[in-house]
């Protein structure tokens, strides 16, 4: 199921998502095996299947426990840098440093959020993707509802995530109990030469860090 989930994400998510398309992300061993497959193998992500057992939705995420902050926060700090330089060494054109910059710009830090709010456990939303043919049928909303119920029963107090598209943002709003911690308009995210950092945002106008109290 891990490989099928990755195949699904490359077909239905990365080529349409504003950040990925803007930095020219391409599938590679580094992106799969250093970034996403370890998250899937934690067993805290979810898939939706049709009547034939085929994937129609993937919800990638992880539970975060404050007891593991020292070890896992260090890994979180090292991971993006390893991916950035790994991509450079392999000649990939994706500029992962822009993602790192954006997260710093928006103060994206689930561990700090947990510490500041004395939260013991949260669920970090990483990716929600739905099959192109099935969009508009409520699958994303059903998955978000089911995931929220599941992780709440596991002891999570909040979900925390970076919302990059108008679709995921709308789903977050519909869940209720949500709060925007920080946000920026894509048109205002400019480099030192005044050029757009994420030019492929299309109809997706806002990127934001949001939480939902479970």
C-alpha positions as CSV (number, residue, x, y, z in Angstrom):
1,X,0.0,0.0,0.0
2,X,2.9,2.4,0.6
3,X,4.1,2.3,-3.0
4,X,0.5,2.7,-4.3
5,X,0.0,5.6,-2.0
6,X,3.1,7.3,-3.3
7,X,2.1,6.6,-6.9
8,X,-1.3,8.2,-6.1
9,X,0.2,11.3,-4.6
10,X,2.5,11.9,-7.6
11,X,-0.4,11.5,-10.0
12,X,-3.1,13.5,-8.1
13,X,-1.3,15.9,-5.8
14,X,2.2,17.2,-6.5
15,X,1.5,18.3,-10.1
16,X,-1.4,20.5,-9.0
17,X,-0.3,21.8,-5.6
18,X,1.0,25.4,-5.7
19,X,4.2,25.0,-3.7
20,X,5.3,21.8,-5.5
21,X,4.6,23.1,-9.0
22,X,6.3,26.4,-8.2
23,X,9.6,24.9,-7.1
24,X,9.4,22.2,-9.9
25,X,9.3,19.1,-7.7
26,X,9.9,15.9,-9.6
27,X,9.7,12.4,-8.3
28,X,12.9,11.0,-7.0
29,X,14.3,8.4,-4.6
30,X,15.1,11.2,-2.2
31,X,11.7,12.8,-2.2
32,X,10.0,9.4,-1.7
33,X,12.3,7.7,0.7
34,X,13.6,10.6,2.8
35,X,10.4,12.7,3.0
36,X,7.2,10.8,2.5
37,X,7.6,7.0,2.9
38,X,8.9,7.3,6.5
39,X,5.7,9.2,7.3
40,X,3.5,6.6,5.7
41,X,5.3,3.8,7.5
42,X,4.5,5.3,10.8
43,X,1.0,4.0,10.3
44,X,-0.8,7.2,11.1
45,X,-1.9,8.2,7.6
46,X,-5.2,7.2,5.9
47,X,-6.5,6.1,2.5
48,X,-10.0,6.0,1.0
49,X,-10.8,3.1,-1.3
50,X,-13.5,2.6,-3.9
51,X,-15.6,-0.6,-4.2
52,X,-12.8,-2.2,-6.2
53,X,-10.2,-1.5,-3.6
54,X,-8.5,1.2,-5.6
55,X,-7.2,4.4,-3.8
56,X,-9.4,7.5,-4.3
57,X,-7.9,9.6,-1.5
58,X,-4.8,9.8,0.7
59,X,-4.5,11.7,3.9
60,X,-0.8,12.0,5.0
61,X,0.0,12.9,8.5
62,X,1.5,12.0,11.8
63,X,0.8,12.1,15.5
64,X,3.2,14.2,17.6
65,X,3.7,13.5,21.3
66,X,5.4,16.2,23.5
67,X,7.3,13.3,25.2
68,X,9.4,12.9,22.1
69,X,10.1,16.6,21.4
70,X,13.9,16.4,21.9
71,X,14.5,13.5,19.5
72,X,11.9,14.3,16.9
73,X,12.3,18.1,16.8
74,X,16.0,17.5,16.0
75,X,15.0,15.2,13.1
76,X,12.5,17.7,11.9
77,X,15.2,20.4,11.8
78,X,17.7,18.1,10.0
79,X,15.3,16.5,7.5
80,X,14.5,19.5,5.2
81,X,18.2,20.4,5.0
82,X,19.2,16.9,4.1
83,X,16.5,16.8,1.4
84,X,17.6,20.2,0.1
85,X,21.3,19.2,-0.3
86,X,20.4,15.7,-1.5
87,X,18.4,17.2,-4.3
88,X,21.2,19.5,-5.2
89,X,23.7,16.7,-5.3
90,X,21.6,14.6,-7.6
91,X,21.1,17.6,-10.0
92,X,17.4,18.1,-9.3
93,X,16.1,21.5,-10.2
94,X,13.6,21.7,-7.3
95,X,14.5,24.5,-4.9
96,X,13.5,23.1,-1.6
97,X,15.0,26.0,0.2
98,X,11.9,28.0,-0.7
99,X,9.7,25.6,1.3
100,X,12.1,26.0,4.3
101,X,11.9,29.8,3.9
102,X,8.1,29.8,3.7
103,X,7.7,27.7,6.9
104,X,10.1,30.1,8.7
105,X,8.2,33.1,7.3
106,X,4.9,31.7,8.6
107,X,6.4,30.5,11.9
108,X,5.4,27.0,11.1
109,X,6.4,25.0,14.2
110,X,4.1,22.4,15.6
111,X,6.5,21.6,18.5
112,X,6.4,25.3,19.6
113,X,2.7,25.3,19.3
114,X,2.4,22.2,21.6
115,X,4.8,23.8,24.2
116,X,3.1,27.2,24.1
117,X,-0.4,25.6,24.5
118,X,0.7,22.9,27.0
119,X,-0.7,20.3,24.5
120,X,0.5,16.7,25.0
121,X,-0.4,15.3,21.5
122,X,-1.5,16.7,18.2
123,X,-1.9,15.5,14.6
124,X,0.1,17.2,11.9
125,X,-1.8,17.4,8.6
126,X,0.7,17.1,5.8
127,X,-1.2,16.2,2.6
128,X,-4.8,15.6,1.7
129,X,-5.2,14.4,-1.9
130,X,-8.3,13.1,-3.8
131,X,-8.4,11.3,-7.2
132,X,-9.1,13.9,-9.9
133,X,-12.1,11.8,-11.2
134,X,-13.7,11.8,-7.7
135,X,-13.3,15.4,-6.7
136,X,-16.5,17.2,-5.9
137,X,-18.1,14.2,-4.3
138,X,-17.3,15.1,-0.7
139,X,-14.4,12.6,-0.3
140,X,-12.0,15.1,1.1
141,X,-14.5,16.3,3.7
142,X,-15.4,12.8,4.7
143,X,-11.7,11.9,5.1
144,X,-11.0,15.0,7.2
145,X,-14.0,14.2,9.4
146,X,-13.0,10.6,9.9
147,X,-9.3,11.4,10.5
148,X,-10.2,14.0,13.1
149,X,-12.4,11.5,14.9
150,X,-9.7,8.8,14.7
151,X,-6.9,11.0,16.0
152,X,-9.1,12.5,18.7
153,X,-9.8,9.0,20.0
154,X,-6.0,8.4,20.0
155,X,-5.6,11.4,22.4
156,X,-4.8,14.2,19.9
157,X,-6.1,17.6,21.1
158,X,-5.5,19.6,17.8
159,X,-4.7,19.2,14.2
160,X,-2.0,21.4,12.8
161,X,-1.1,22.0,9.2
162,X,0.1,24.2,6.4
163,X,-2.8,24.8,4.0
164,X,-1.7,25.7,0.5
165,X,-4.8,25.5,-1.7
166,X,-8.3,26.9,-1.6
167,X,-9.7,23.4,-1.4
168,X,-7.9,22.3,1.7
169,X,-8.5,25.7,3.3
170,X,-12.3,25.4,2.6
171,X,-12.3,21.9,4.2
172,X,-10.6,23.3,7.3
173,X,-13.1,26.1,7.6
174,X,-16.0,23.6,7.2
175,X,-14.7,21.5,10.1
176,X,-15.3,24.3,12.6
177,X,-13.2,25.0,15.7
178,X,-10.4,26.2,13.5
179,X,-8.0,29.1,14.0
180,X,-5.5,30.7,11.6
181,X,-2.1,31.1,13.3
182,X,-0.5,32.9,10.3
183,X,-1.1,33.5,6.6
184,X,0.2,35.2,3.5
185,X,-1.1,36.0,0.0
186,X,1.0,34.3,-2.7
187,X,1.1,37.5,-4.6
188,X,2.9,39.2,-1.7
189,X,5.6,36.5,-1.3
190,X,8.4,38.0,-3.3
191,X,12.2,37.5,-3.5
192,X,14.8,40.2,-3.3
193,X,14.3,41.0,-7.0
194,X,10.6,41.5,-6.5
195,X,9.7,38.2,-8.3
196,X,7.1,35.8,-7.1
197,X,8.6,33.0,-5.0
198,X,5.7,30.7,-5.8
199,X,4.4,31.8,-9.2
200,X,2.2,28.7,-9.9
201,X,-0.4,29.5,-7.4
202,X,-3.2,30.0,-10.0
203,X,-6.6,30.2,-8.2
204,X,-5.0,29.4,-4.8
205,X,-4.6,32.9,-3.3
206,X,-3.6,32.2,0.3
207,X,-1.2,29.9,2.2
208,X,-1.8,29.6,5.9
209,X,-0.9,27.7,9.1
210,X,-4.1,26.5,10.7
211,X,-5.2,24.5,13.8
212,X,-8.4,22.7,14.6
213,X,-9.4,22.0,18.2
214,X,-10.7,18.4,18.4
